Amino acid sequence: MLFVCNFVRMRHSYCSIVHIALYNIMRRTVVILLMLSFTTICLFMMSCAKKQSPSTPFTRIIGKWKKTKYATDDNNNGIIDPGEISSVAPGVDNELYFKNDETGMETSVINKEPSTPLVFNWYILADDSLRIAYKANDTITYNIVSISSIDLTLTTNTKQGLAWYYYRKL
């Protein structure tokens, strides 16, 4: 009988060791699962952050632009040749300001004398044209030659022929 009791005690202590080992394994597993769950939730929340919308002519044109070069097609060949491009004269400052609500303003300063700002509404037409409707009843449609986050090149047809304008973003 004593032998059986010792066997039961040994068996009982062996079971306790196994239970303790299983308990430790389960505790580690729970901790690891909690850490993985937390990491997954964090990654999910970061992926739900507001994504930037793709860049379009509308989004790139918003802001202030300063005219730095201009040209007219003097030889009437329909192309702006390098020799026809001029830098804006010193003391002359011409800026376009495009607001997000499709309104804007053109300002000019000549020899430190500002002129009356020209207020306008503007519209992007088919990603390659810009229409500016001045409150003074003039409307000009420009062809957007190129537009980036820092450069804007426009052309339009005038009575004198093709006109070309190059702006840098301020």
matplotlib code that plots the C-alpha trace (Angstrom):
import matplotlib.pyplot as plt

x = [0.0, 2.8, 4.2, 0.9, 0.8, 4.3, 3.4, 0.3, 2.3, 5.0, 2.3, 0.6, 3.8, 4.6, 1.1, 1.7, 5.0, 3.1, 0.3, 2.8, 4.6, 1.4, 0.3, 3.6, 3.3, -0.3, 0.6, 3.4, 1.0, -1.6, 1.1, 2.3, -1.2, -2.0, 1.2, 0.3, -3.2, -2.0, 0.5, -2.2, -4.6, -1.8, -1.0, -4.7, -5.2, -2.1, -3.4, -6.7, -5.0, -6.1, -4.5, -3.5, -5.6, -3.8, -2.3, -4.3, -3.9, -6.6, -4.7, -1.3, -2.5, -3.7, -1.5, 0.5, 2.4, 4.9, 5.5, 9.2, 9.2, 6.9, 7.0, 5.0, 5.3, 6.9, 7.5, 3.9, 5.1, 2.8, 5.8, 7.5, 11.1, 13.9, 14.8, 11.2, 11.3, 12.1, 12.5, 10.1, 11.8, 13.3, 10.8, 7.8, 6.0, 3.0, 1.3, -1.6, -3.3, -5.5, -7.7, -9.2, -12.8, -12.1, -11.6, -8.4, -6.7, -4.1, -1.8, 0.8, 3.5, 5.5, 8.4, 6.9, 3.5, 0.8, -2.1, -5.7, -5.9, -8.0, -10.4, -11.4, -13.1, -11.1, -11.8, -9.8, -11.2, -10.3, -7.0, -5.2, -7.0, -7.5, -10.3, -10.0, -13.1, -12.2, -14.9, -14.2, -16.0, -12.8, -12.4, -9.2, -8.7, -5.1, -3.6, -1.8, 1.6, 2.9, 2.2, 4.1, 4.3, 6.6, 6.3, 3.4, 3.6, 0.5, -0.2, -3.1, -3.9, -4.1, -4.6, -0.8, -0.6, 0.5, 1.4, 3.5, 3.8, 6.0, 5.3, 7.1, 5.2, 5.8]
y = [0.0, 2.3, 1.7, 2.7, 5.8, 6.8, 6.0, 8.3, 11.0, 10.8, 10.8, 13.7, 15.7, 14.8, 16.0, 19.3, 19.8, 19.2, 21.5, 24.3, 23.8, 23.9, 27.0, 28.8, 27.8, 29.1, 32.3, 32.9, 32.1, 34.5, 37.3, 36.6, 36.6, 39.9, 41.5, 40.2, 41.5, 44.9, 45.1, 44.1, 46.8, 49.5, 48.5, 48.6, 52.0, 53.4, 52.0, 53.8, 57.2, 59.8, 59.1, 61.9, 62.3, 62.0, 65.2, 66.9, 70.2, 71.5, 70.6, 71.7, 75.1, 76.2, 78.9, 82.0, 82.1, 84.7, 85.4, 85.1, 84.8, 85.6, 85.4, 86.2, 84.4, 87.3, 85.4, 83.9, 80.3, 79.0, 78.1, 80.0, 80.0, 80.4, 83.9, 85.1, 84.3, 87.3, 87.6, 89.9, 93.3, 94.3, 96.2, 94.4, 91.9, 90.0, 87.3, 85.0, 83.7, 80.6, 79.8, 76.4, 77.7, 78.5, 82.2, 84.2, 87.4, 88.9, 91.5, 93.7, 96.0, 98.2, 100.2, 99.7, 101.0, 98.4, 98.4, 97.5, 93.7, 91.9, 89.4, 86.3, 82.9, 80.1, 76.6, 73.7, 72.4, 68.8, 68.8, 70.8, 74.2, 76.9, 79.5, 82.7, 84.9, 88.3, 90.2, 93.0, 90.9, 89.6, 85.8, 84.2, 80.5, 79.3, 76.0, 74.4, 73.5, 72.1, 72.3, 70.9, 71.7, 74.6, 75.5, 76.6, 77.3, 78.7, 79.7, 81.6, 83.1, 86.8, 89.4, 89.6, 85.8, 83.1, 84.3, 82.2, 82.7, 81.0, 81.2, 79.9, 79.0, 81.3]
z = [0.0, 0.8, -2.7, -4.2, -2.2, -3.2, -6.8, -6.6, -5.0, -7.7, -10.3, -8.6, -8.5, -12.1, -13.1, -11.2, -13.1, -16.4, -15.4, -14.5, -17.8, -19.8, -17.8, -18.7, -22.4, -22.5, -20.8, -23.3, -26.2, -24.9, -24.5, -28.1, -29.5, -27.7, -29.1, -32.6, -32.3, -31.1, -34.0, -36.5, -35.2, -35.4, -39.0, -39.9, -38.4, -40.2, -43.5, -42.9, -42.6, -45.1, -48.4, -50.7, -53.8, -57.1, -58.5, -61.2, -63.0, -60.6, -57.5, -58.9, -60.0, -56.5, -55.1, -56.2, -59.4, -60.6, -64.3, -65.0, -68.8, -71.7, -75.5, -78.6, -81.9, -83.8, -87.0, -87.0, -87.6, -84.8, -82.6, -79.8, -80.9, -78.2, -79.6, -79.0, -75.2, -72.9, -69.2, -67.3, -67.0, -63.6, -61.5, -63.1, -61.0, -62.4, -60.3, -60.6, -57.4, -57.9, -54.9, -54.2, -54.6, -58.3, -57.7, -58.1, -58.6, -60.9, -59.5, -61.2, -59.8, -62.1, -60.5, -57.0, -58.1, -57.7, -60.2, -59.3, -58.7, -61.3, -59.7, -61.7, -61.7, -63.2, -64.6, -65.8, -69.1, -70.0, -68.1, -70.8, -70.9, -68.3, -68.6, -66.7, -66.6, -65.2, -63.3, -65.8, -68.5, -70.2, -70.6, -71.8, -72.5, -72.1, -73.3, -70.4, -72.0, -68.8, -65.1, -62.1, -58.5, -59.3, -63.0, -65.1, -68.9, -70.7, -74.3, -75.8, -79.2, -79.3, -82.1, -82.4, -82.6, -80.2, -76.7, -74.2, -70.5, -68.0, -64.2, -61.1, -58.0, -55.0]

ax = plt.figure().add_subplot(projection="3d")
ax.plot(x, y, z, "-o")
ax.set_aspect("equal")
plt.show()
